[in-house]
Amino acid sequence: MSEPHHRFEPAGPHHDLTAFDCGDERYDRWLQTSALAAVRSGTAAVTVLVRDAPSGARVAGYFALAPTGVVRGAVPNSARSGRLDPIPGYLLAKLALDRTYRGDRVNLWGTQLLLGAFRQVLAASATGGGRLLVVDADNEGLVPWYRGHGFLPTGVDPLRLYLKIATIRRYVDDYDSRGEGASG
C-alpha cells in the first residue's frame, strides 16, 4: 500500500469540512460556517491541506491569509523599512491542524501547513509586494510554536508575532535545500 499523498487547495464547496476537528471549537466552527463566505467576500484566502488515503480525501488542516497594513509603531525598528505607514503585509488569520494529524514526527503536518502558508505569502508578495507576515496567537501556549518557526515578538502585544518576507524566503529555501519537501 502506498503512502498517502497531500496537497494544498483553495477551500471550496466540494471539500467536506464537517469532519474537521482541531480540538478548538472556534476554529472548527469558523472553517465549517465562515471560511467559504470569507473567500466569496474577498476578506481572506482559505487554503485546505488535503490528504489522500485509501479511505478517501480528508481535510487535515487549513489556513487563512489576508492582506493587511501593519502600523509602524506596532513593530520593532528592525521590521520597518522606508517610510510607509502602514507597512504592507499579510495576516495569518487562521491556522489549524486536525487533531488526528498532531504529533506525527515524520510528516510534521503542522510545519507542512505553515510552509504552505509561507509559500502562498511568497507568491503573493512576488506579485503584490508586502514586507511582513503577522499572526495573532490565540493563546500563550501557541507562542513557542510560532517562535520555533522564526516568528518574533512585536513588543507591543505578547500574542502578536511577525516575520519579514525576506526571512520567510530564507526559511523556505533552507527547508527545501535540506530535501524535506517542496511539496504542497
Secondary structure, DSSP 4 states (H G I P E B T S, - for coil): -PPPEEEEEE--TTS--TT---S-HHHHHHHHHTHHHHHHHTS-EEEEEEEE-TT--EEEEEEEEEEEEE-GGGS-GGG--TT-SSEEEEEEEEEEE-GGGTT-TTT-HHHHHHHHHHHHHHHHHHHH--SEEEEE-SSGGGHHHHHHTT-EE-SS-TTEEEEEHHHHHHHHHHHHHTTS----
